[in-house]
Amino acid sequence: MGSLQGKNVVVVGGSRGVGRAIAEAALGEGATVLAVAREAAALTQLANDTPRLRTLAADATQDTAPGQVFAALAPDVLVICAGSLAPSAPIQDLTWEAFSANWETDVKASFLFCRAALRGALKPGTRIVQISSGAAFSGGPPFAGGYAGAKRAQIFLAGHCQKESDRLGLGLRFMDLAPMRIMPGTRVGKGGVDGYAGYLGIQPADVLAGMTDMQTPADVGRAVVALATGTSEGSSFMVSGSGLAPAA
């Protein structure tokens, strides 16, 4: 019997990359899994590849999204993995719209779903796991606009929401998980590698050659399962090739 047998897991941003790996990991542990994403075509492909997995097309940045998602499946575990590609240009070449893309998508989705949880949309005992990034700790590269700041804001949000849940006696568990290394096999990871290569004037292979202790999307999936089923304290965690650990 899997560690999530009999549990409902909702993955917002679950159609590809890290989100898909999380959905597949939860499914492998016996959960009923709903993958939510904006692009219907990607969800159709996911449903074809994984028949036991449920899907829902919804824009996580819309105010109505949390209610729509929770009506489709009331989660025991909610994973918020929705995000936009970071820009790939120096600050002086960006518009504000491009610079703030990750605030308007990643942070807004986290805010809307966490706010709904604090307003009573989720039952006591529900675990909410946000996926941020190691860029929140390193500051990220100078060509990635507001990406690092947005990811840091998600970490703060998880901590603040946990304090509010405790203050209000809601019995919710808020956590943030930061994959610490670029994952070139994902769309976001490829964008990061190509961005570094273009900015430094080197080849993408040279960027990858300098990276160590890299985690895979499957590693992130296993880390989310561990947070969903374990007893770890704190609200901020990281995962690398070395495994899951509390954030310093």
Backbone torsions as a table, in degrees:
resi	resn	phi	psi	omega
1	MET	NA	133.7	-178.5
2	GLY	-74.9	162.1	-176.7
3	SER	-70.3	-15.5	178.8
4	LEU	-113.4	18.8	179.5
5	GLN	-56.8	129.2	178.9
6	GLY	82.6	1.8	-179.6
7	LYS	-102.8	150.5	174.0
8	ASN	-100.4	127.5	179.3
9	VAL	-121.5	125.8	176.2
10	VAL	-111.1	127.3	178.1
11	VAL	-115.5	108.1	177.7
12	VAL	-84.9	119.0	-170.8
13	GLY	88.4	39.1	-170.1
14	GLY	-102.5	14.7	-172.7
15	SER	-88.4	-19.4	-175.7
16	ARG	-154.8	168.9	173.3
17	GLY	57.0	-134.1	-177.5
18	VAL	-62.9	-41.6	179.8
19	GLY	-60.2	-42.5	177.8
20	ARG	-63.8	-41.9	179.0
21	ALA	-61.7	-37.4	177.4
22	ILE	-66.1	-45.1	178.9
23	ALA	-59.9	-42.9	-179.2
24	GLU	-68.0	-37.0	178.1
25	ALA	-64.9	-43.1	178.9
26	ALA	-65.6	-39.7	177.9
27	LEU	-62.2	-40.7	179.4
28	GLY	-65.9	-20.7	177.9
29	GLU	-95.2	11.7	172.4
30	GLY	94.3	4.3	-177.9
31	ALA	-77.4	156.8	163.1
32	THR	-85.0	122.9	-169.7
33	VAL	-120.7	132.3	173.0
34	LEU	-114.7	119.4	175.4
35	ALA	-97.8	125.4	-178.2
36	VAL	-112.8	134.7	177.0
37	ALA	-158.4	164.2	-178.1
38	ARG	-80.9	-34.9	-173.2
39	GLU	-89.0	112.7	-177.5
40	ALA	-63.6	-35.8	-177.8
41	ALA	-63.3	-42.2	178.9
42	ALA	-65.4	-36.3	177.8
43	LEU	-68.4	-37.5	177.6
44	THR	-62.2	-43.4	178.1
45	GLN	-63.1	-41.8	178.9
46	LEU	-62.9	-43.9	179.9
47	ALA	-64.0	-36.6	177.6
48	ASN	-67.0	-37.3	-178.8
49	ASP	-77.8	-27.8	-173.6
50	THR	-134.7	80.4	-171.8
51	PRO	-58.9	-29.6	-176.7
52	ARG	-78.8	-8.1	-176.1
53	LEU	-92.5	133.6	177.3
54	ARG	-85.4	153.8	179.0
55	THR	-135.0	155.9	177.2
56	LEU	-148.2	126.8	175.6
57	ALA	-87.3	117.7	-179.9
58	ALA	-158.0	147.5	177.2
59	ASP	-92.3	110.7	-174.4
60	ALA	-67.7	-10.9	179.6
61	THR	-93.3	2.7	177.0
62	GLN	-90.2	143.1	-178.2
63	ASP	-57.9	-29.2	-177.5
64	THR	-83.6	-6.7	-173.4
65	ALA	-60.9	-47.4	-178.3
66	PRO	-57.7	-44.5	179.0
67	GLY	-62.9	-40.0	178.5
68	GLN	-62.6	-44.1	-177.5
69	VAL	-68.8	-46.6	-176.3
70	PHE	-69.1	-25.8	174.7
71	ALA	-70.1	-30.1	179.7
72	ALA	-76.1	-36.2	177.2
73	LEU	-161.2	118.0	178.0
74	ALA	-76.1	115.5	-171.6
75	PRO	-83.4	145.5	160.8
76	ASP	-88.0	-28.4	176.6
77	VAL	-133.3	124.8	176.8
78	LEU	-113.9	123.0	177.6
79	VAL	-112.5	125.3	-178.8
80	ILE	-108.0	104.3	-173.5
81	CYS	-123.8	7.8	-177.7
82	ALA	-68.0	141.2	180.0
83	GLY	-168.2	162.5	178.7
84	SER	-105.2	153.3	172.3
85	LEU	-63.7	138.6	175.5
86	ALA	-70.8	150.0	174.9
87	PRO	-65.5	166.3	-178.6
88	SER	-137.8	66.0	-179.9
89	ALA	-159.2	151.5	176.7
90	PRO	-58.5	154.6	-176.0
91	ILE	-53.5	-41.1	-176.3
92	GLN	-67.3	-14.9	179.8
93	ASP	-100.3	1.8	-177.1
94	LEU	-97.6	149.9	164.5
95	THR	-86.6	164.9	175.9
96	TRP	-62.5	-36.6	179.0
97	GLU	-58.5	-43.8	179.3
98	ALA	-70.4	-41.9	-178.7
99	PHE	-60.9	-37.1	-173.0
100	SER	-95.6	9.8	-174.4
101	ALA	-55.3	-42.2	-177.5
102	ASN	-75.4	-22.7	173.0
103	TRP	-72.4	-41.2	-176.5
104	GLU	-74.9	-18.9	-179.5
105	THR	-111.5	-66.8	-174.9
106	ASP	-60.3	-54.0	-176.1
107	VAL	-70.5	-40.4	-179.0
108	LYS	-63.2	-43.0	178.5
109	ALA	-61.0	-45.4	178.4
110	SER	-60.8	-44.9	-179.9
111	PHE	-59.4	-48.1	-176.2
112	LEU	-63.1	-44.2	-177.8
113	PHE	-73.5	-38.0	177.7
114	CYS	-68.8	-38.6	177.0
115	ARG	-61.6	-43.2	178.4
116	ALA	-61.3	-38.7	178.4
117	ALA	-62.8	-44.1	-179.1
118	LEU	-70.0	-21.1	177.8
119	ARG	-87.7	6.3	173.0
120	GLY	100.1	12.7	-177.9
121	ALA	-75.2	-18.3	-177.2
122	LEU	-120.2	147.1	-176.1
123	LYS	-76.7	156.2	175.5
124	PRO	-55.3	143.8	-178.8
125	GLY	94.6	-13.7	179.0
126	THR	-64.8	139.7	176.1
127	ARG	-107.2	131.6	-179.3
128	ILE	-116.7	117.9	-177.8
129	VAL	-117.4	117.1	173.8
130	GLN	-91.9	145.2	174.0
131	ILE	-105.6	116.9	179.2
132	SER	-109.2	-125.6	-177.1
133	SER	-166.4	151.7	173.5
134	GLY	-62.2	-18.1	176.0
135	ALA	-60.4	-24.2	178.3
136	ALA	-63.6	-25.3	-179.7
137	PHE	-97.3	-35.3	-177.0
138	SER	-86.7	-18.6	-175.0
139	GLY	93.9	-15.5	178.0
140	GLY	70.3	174.6	-179.0
141	PRO	-81.9	159.1	-177.8
142	PRO	-73.8	-3.9	179.5
143	PHE	-100.2	3.6	-172.5
144	ALA	-101.6	19.9	175.4
145	GLY	57.2	-131.7	-177.8
146	GLY	-92.6	17.5	-174.6
147	TYR	-58.6	-52.8	-175.8
148	ALA	-62.8	-42.4	178.8
149	GLY	-63.7	-38.7	178.3
150	ALA	-63.8	-41.7	-179.7
151	LYS	-68.5	-34.3	175.3
152	ARG	-66.3	-37.9	178.5
153	ALA	-62.2	-35.3	177.2
154	GLN	-63.8	-37.8	177.7
155	ILE	-64.1	-45.5	176.9
156	PHE	-60.3	-41.2	-177.7
157	LEU	-60.7	-43.3	178.9
158	ALA	-60.6	-44.1	179.6
159	GLY	-65.1	-43.6	179.7
160	HIS	-65.2	-40.6	-179.7
161	CYS	-65.6	-36.4	177.4
162	GLN	-63.5	-40.9	178.2
163	LYS	-63.7	-38.9	178.4
164	GLU	-68.1	-40.9	177.1
165	SER	-60.2	-43.3	179.1
166	ASP	-64.9	-42.9	-178.3
167	ARG	-63.8	-37.6	-176.6
168	LEU	-91.3	-4.6	-179.9
169	GLY	67.4	37.2	-175.9
170	LEU	-84.1	-19.9	178.5
171	GLY	71.2	25.6	177.9
172	LEU	-95.4	156.9	179.8
173	ARG	-124.1	110.8	179.6
174	PHE	-102.8	133.3	179.2
175	MET	-142.0	153.3	172.9
176	ASP	-121.4	138.7	178.2
177	LEU	-123.8	123.7	-178.7
178	ALA	-109.9	109.0	168.3
179	PRO	-65.5	126.3	-167.7
180	MET	-87.4	-16.9	-176.8
181	ARG	-124.5	155.8	174.5
182	ILE	-62.6	140.3	176.2
183	MET	-114.2	95.9	-171.3
184	PRO	-63.6	-17.4	179.3
185	GLY	-79.1	-4.8	177.9
186	THR	-103.2	162.5	179.2
187	ARG	-62.9	-43.3	178.4
188	VAL	-65.0	-43.1	-179.5
189	GLY	-64.3	-43.2	178.3
190	LYS	-62.1	-39.9	177.2
191	GLY	-61.5	-39.0	178.5
192	GLY	-67.1	-44.2	178.8
193	VAL	-62.6	-47.3	179.6
194	ASP	-63.6	-36.4	178.3
195	GLY	-64.6	-45.8	176.6
196	TYR	-60.5	-45.5	-178.0
197	ALA	-61.2	-45.8	179.7
198	GLY	-65.5	-39.8	-177.9
199	TYR	-68.1	-38.0	-177.1
200	LEU	-91.6	-10.0	-179.6
201	GLY	71.8	35.8	178.8
202	ILE	-126.5	179.0	179.6
203	GLN	-86.8	148.7	177.0
204	PRO	-53.9	-35.7	179.0
205	ALA	-62.5	-33.2	178.7
206	ASP	-70.0	-34.9	175.9
207	VAL	-62.9	-47.8	-178.2
208	LEU	-65.2	-33.3	-178.1
209	ALA	-63.1	-25.6	-178.7
210	GLY	-90.8	3.1	-176.6
211	MET	-99.6	140.9	180.0
212	THR	-131.9	166.3	174.3
213	ASP	54.3	40.6	-175.3
214	MET	-82.2	134.4	174.3
215	GLN	-90.7	162.1	176.1
216	THR	-107.9	165.4	172.5
217	PRO	-56.1	-36.0	178.1
218	ALA	-63.6	-36.6	176.1
219	ASP	-61.7	-41.0	178.3
220	VAL	-64.6	-41.3	177.3
221	GLY	-58.6	-45.3	178.9
222	ARG	-65.3	-35.9	178.6
223	ALA	-65.8	-39.5	177.9
224	VAL	-64.2	-42.4	176.9
225	VAL	-59.9	-41.3	179.2
226	ALA	-62.9	-41.1	178.4
227	LEU	-69.9	-32.1	-178.8
228	ALA	-73.6	-21.6	-173.9
229	THR	-120.0	-12.7	-173.1
230	GLY	-91.7	-170.0	-176.7
231	THR	-122.4	22.3	-178.5
232	SER	-61.5	139.6	177.5
233	GLU	-93.8	160.1	179.9
234	GLY	99.1	171.7	-177.2
235	SER	-119.9	-4.7	-175.7
236	SER	-128.5	126.3	-176.7
237	PHE	-134.8	161.8	177.2
238	MET	-134.6	153.3	176.1
239	VAL	-134.9	134.0	177.5
240	SER	-137.2	-169.1	175.6
241	GLY	-62.8	-20.1	178.6
242	SER	-83.3	-7.9	177.5
243	GLY	112.5	-166.8	-177.1
244	LEU	-87.0	138.5	178.9
245	ALA	-153.5	154.1	173.1
246	PRO	-63.4	146.1	175.9
247	ALA	-75.9	141.9	-178.7
248	ALA	-68.5	NA	NA
